[in-house]
Amino acid sequence: MTKRLPLKKVLIASTFGIAAAGALLMGVTTSVSPAHAQLTVFDPSNYSQNILTAARTLQQVNNQIRSLQNQAQSLINQARNLATIDFPELQAITQTIQQIDQLMGQAQGIQYRVGTLDQQFRAMFPTGFAPALTNDQQAVDARSRLDTSMAAYKQTMTIQAQVVENIAADEATLGGIVQRSQGSQGALQAQQATNQLLALVAKQQFQLQNLMAAQFRADAIERANRTQAQADAQSAATKFLGSGTAYTPH
């Protein structure tokens, strides 16, 4: 036969069982709740958005840095383009031109002046022969013309010598200008070097023009002198021969 437990003991056991089940349920709930709360704090979409935002910000900063670098390089290039170079040979070139001008101003007899050229030429080379002139005066005039021709050729040779001497100085000047041109850093320095070369070329052209003018002047005076000598000789012969009528004694 099965022995029945008293009702009091059954109620006590049921109470302990319910309490144990409740404690177990609370323990499970308590252990599960913190784990669920930790998973809900991490948001993958928000994390990805933050990473993209940080990447875009870094890209903008890099673009600004490159822009500032380009602006700095542009300023450096502008400074190079505006840099200038010296031209120490300018004074020497100017002095050389002045030396040639001084030699040209030493012309005797017939000078390089348009206003006085006609008067001086007529005085030295008259168009007609004056019968009243004595032989002595004619000799003096011929000697004056000969001296003028000799002075003109002497002046030409002096200018030639000066031009030849200037060639050596021009070689050194050319070397300095070419060296600065090759070492130019910007557009302005290159343009200045080009202008310096043009100044040297212009100076040489001035020398050649003055030399040609002196040479042509000497040749012109010499030809005029020969022409005047022929005219004087013909006039003297005509004066000596007279009218050509034979003398008839009375």
C-alpha positions as CSV (number, residue, x, y, z in Angstrom):
1,M,0.0,0.0,0.0
2,T,1.1,3.5,-0.8
3,K,1.7,5.7,2.2
4,R,0.1,9.1,1.9
5,L,1.9,12.2,3.0
6,P,0.3,14.6,5.2
7,L,-1.3,17.6,3.5
8,K,0.9,20.0,5.4
9,K,4.1,18.5,4.0
10,V,2.6,18.6,0.4
11,L,1.9,22.3,0.7
12,I,5.3,23.0,2.0
13,A,7.0,21.1,-0.8
14,S,4.9,22.8,-3.4
15,T,5.8,26.2,-2.0
16,F,9.6,25.4,-2.1
17,G,9.2,24.2,-5.7
18,I,7.4,27.3,-6.9
19,A,10.1,29.5,-5.2
20,A,12.9,27.6,-6.8
21,A,11.3,27.9,-10.2
22,G,10.8,31.6,-9.7
23,A,14.4,32.0,-8.6
24,L,15.6,30.1,-11.7
25,L,13.4,32.2,-14.0
26,M,14.7,35.4,-12.5
27,G,18.3,34.2,-12.8
28,V,17.8,33.4,-16.5
29,T,16.1,36.7,-17.1
30,T,18.9,38.6,-15.3
31,S,21.6,36.8,-17.2
32,V,19.9,37.4,-20.6
33,S,19.1,41.1,-20.1
34,P,22.7,42.5,-19.9
35,A,23.7,40.6,-23.1
36,H,20.7,42.0,-25.0
37,A,21.5,45.5,-23.8
38,Q,25.2,45.3,-25.0
39,L,24.2,44.2,-28.5
40,T,21.8,47.2,-29.0
41,V,24.6,49.8,-28.2
42,F,26.7,49.0,-31.4
43,D,25.0,50.5,-34.6
44,P,26.8,49.3,-37.8
45,S,25.1,51.8,-40.0
46,N,26.1,54.7,-37.8
47,Y,29.7,53.4,-37.6
48,S,29.9,53.2,-41.4
49,Q,28.5,56.7,-41.8
50,N,31.1,58.0,-39.4
51,I,33.9,56.3,-41.3
52,L,32.7,57.9,-44.6
53,T,32.4,61.3,-43.0
54,A,36.0,61.1,-41.7
55,A,37.2,59.9,-45.1
56,R,35.5,62.9,-46.9
57,T,36.9,65.3,-44.3
58,L,40.5,63.9,-44.9
59,Q,40.0,64.2,-48.6
60,Q,39.0,67.9,-48.3
61,V,42.0,68.6,-46.1
62,N,44.3,67.0,-48.7
63,N,42.7,69.1,-51.4
64,Q,43.2,72.3,-49.4
65,I,46.9,71.3,-48.8
66,R,47.5,70.7,-52.5
67,S,45.8,74.0,-53.4
68,L,48.0,75.9,-51.0
69,Q,51.1,74.1,-52.4
70,N,50.0,75.1,-55.9
71,Q,49.5,78.7,-54.8
72,A,52.9,78.8,-53.2
73,Q,54.6,77.4,-56.3
74,S,52.7,79.9,-58.4
75,L,54.1,82.7,-56.2
76,I,57.6,81.3,-56.5
77,N,57.3,81.2,-60.3
78,Q,56.0,84.8,-60.4
79,A,58.9,85.9,-58.2
80,R,61.3,84.2,-60.6
81,N,59.6,85.8,-63.6
82,L,59.9,89.2,-62.0
83,A,63.5,88.8,-61.0
84,T,65.9,91.2,-62.8
85,I,69.6,90.9,-63.9
86,D,72.3,93.5,-63.9
87,F,73.8,95.0,-67.1
88,P,77.3,96.2,-66.0
89,E,78.4,96.4,-69.6
90,L,76.0,99.2,-70.4
91,Q,78.3,101.9,-69.2
92,A,81.2,100.5,-71.3
93,I,79.0,100.3,-74.4
94,T,77.9,103.9,-73.9
95,Q,81.5,105.1,-73.4
96,T,82.5,103.3,-76.6
97,I,79.7,105.1,-78.6
98,Q,80.8,108.4,-77.1
99,Q,84.4,107.7,-78.2
100,I,83.3,107.2,-81.8
101,D,81.2,110.3,-81.6
102,Q,84.2,112.3,-80.4
103,L,86.3,111.0,-83.3
104,M,83.5,111.9,-85.8
105,G,83.4,115.4,-84.3
106,Q,87.1,115.9,-85.2
107,A,86.3,116.3,-88.9
108,Q,88.2,119.2,-90.5
109,G,87.4,121.3,-93.5
110,I,84.0,119.8,-94.2
111,Q,82.2,118.7,-91.1
112,Y,79.3,116.3,-90.5
113,R,76.7,119.1,-90.3
114,V,74.1,119.6,-93.0
115,G,73.6,123.3,-92.1
116,T,77.2,124.2,-92.8
117,L,78.0,121.6,-95.5
118,D,77.1,123.7,-98.5
119,Q,79.1,126.8,-97.4
120,Q,82.2,124.8,-96.5
121,F,82.1,122.9,-99.7
122,R,81.7,126.0,-101.9
123,A,84.6,127.7,-100.0
124,M,86.9,124.8,-100.6
125,F,85.7,123.8,-104.1
126,P,84.5,126.8,-106.0
127,T,82.5,126.2,-109.1
128,G,84.3,128.8,-111.1
129,F,87.9,129.9,-111.6
130,A,88.7,133.4,-110.5
131,P,91.2,135.0,-112.9
132,A,92.2,137.5,-110.3
133,L,93.7,134.9,-108.1
134,T,97.5,134.9,-108.1
135,N,99.5,131.7,-108.5
136,D,100.5,131.9,-104.9
137,Q,96.8,132.0,-103.8
138,Q,96.0,129.1,-106.0
139,A,98.8,127.1,-104.5
140,V,97.5,127.9,-101.0
141,D,94.0,126.8,-101.9
142,A,95.3,123.6,-103.5
143,R,97.4,122.9,-100.4
144,S,94.4,123.5,-98.2
145,R,92.3,121.0,-100.2
146,L,95.1,118.4,-100.1
147,D,95.4,118.9,-96.3
148,T,91.6,118.4,-96.0
149,S,91.8,115.1,-98.0
150,M,94.7,113.9,-95.9
151,A,92.9,114.8,-92.7
152,A,89.7,113.0,-93.9
153,Y,91.7,109.7,-94.6
154,K,93.5,110.1,-91.2
155,Q,90.2,110.4,-89.5
156,T,88.9,107.3,-91.3
157,M,91.9,105.3,-90.2
158,T,91.5,106.5,-86.6
159,I,87.9,105.4,-86.5
160,Q,88.9,102.1,-88.0
161,A,91.5,101.6,-85.3
162,Q,89.0,102.4,-82.6
163,V,86.5,100.0,-84.0
164,V,89.1,97.2,-84.1
165,E,90.0,97.9,-80.5
166,N,86.4,97.8,-79.4
167,I,86.0,94.3,-80.9
168,A,88.0,92.7,-78.1
169,A,85.9,94.5,-75.5
170,D,82.7,93.4,-77.4
171,E,83.8,89.7,-77.1
172,A,84.0,89.9,-73.3
173,T,80.7,91.8,-73.2
174,L,79.1,89.1,-75.4
175,G,80.4,86.3,-73.2
176,G,79.0,87.9,-70.0
177,I,75.6,88.5,-71.6
178,V,75.4,85.0,-73.0
179,Q,76.3,83.5,-69.6
180,R,73.6,85.5,-67.9
181,S,71.1,84.5,-70.6
182,Q,71.8,80.8,-70.0
183,G,71.5,81.2,-66.3
184,S,68.2,83.2,-66.4
185,Q,65.5,81.9,-64.1
186,G,62.4,83.7,-65.3
187,A,60.9,85.3,-68.3
188,L,61.9,88.8,-67.3
189,Q,65.6,87.9,-67.0
190,A,65.5,86.1,-70.3
191,Q,63.9,89.2,-71.9
192,Q,66.5,91.4,-70.3
193,A,69.4,89.3,-71.6
194,T,67.9,89.5,-75.1
195,N,67.6,93.2,-74.8
196,Q,71.3,93.4,-73.7
197,L,72.3,91.4,-76.8
198,L,70.3,93.7,-79.0
199,A,72.0,96.7,-77.3
200,L,75.4,95.2,-78.2
201,V,74.3,94.6,-81.8
202,A,72.9,98.2,-82.0
203,K,76.2,99.6,-80.7
204,Q,78.2,97.6,-83.4
205,Q,75.8,98.9,-86.0
206,F,76.4,102.5,-84.9
207,Q,80.2,101.9,-85.2
208,L,79.8,100.5,-88.7
209,Q,77.6,103.4,-89.8
210,N,80.1,106.0,-88.4
211,L,83.0,104.1,-90.1
212,M,81.2,104.0,-93.4
213,A,80.3,107.7,-93.1
214,A,84.0,108.6,-92.5
215,Q,85.2,106.4,-95.4
216,F,82.6,107.8,-97.8
217,R,83.4,111.4,-96.7
218,A,87.2,110.9,-97.3
219,D,86.5,109.4,-100.7
220,A,84.1,112.2,-101.6
221,I,86.6,114.9,-100.6
222,E,89.3,113.2,-102.6
223,R,87.2,113.0,-105.7
224,A,86.1,116.6,-105.3
225,N,89.8,117.5,-104.9
226,R,90.7,115.8,-108.1
227,T,87.8,117.4,-110.0
228,Q,88.8,120.8,-108.6
229,A,92.4,120.3,-109.6
230,Q,91.3,119.4,-113.2
231,A,89.1,122.5,-113.3
232,D,91.9,124.7,-112.0
233,A,94.3,123.3,-114.6
234,Q,91.9,123.9,-117.4
235,S,91.2,127.5,-116.3
236,A,95.0,128.1,-115.9
237,A,95.6,126.8,-119.3
238,T,92.9,128.9,-120.8
239,K,94.3,132.0,-119.0
240,F,97.7,131.2,-120.3
241,L,96.6,130.7,-123.9
242,G,94.5,133.8,-123.9
243,S,91.9,134.3,-126.6
244,G,93.9,132.3,-129.1
245,T,94.5,135.2,-131.5
246,A,98.0,135.6,-132.7
247,Y,99.9,138.8,-131.7
248,T,100.3,141.2,-134.6
249,P,102.9,143.9,-134.2
250,H,101.9,147.4,-135.4
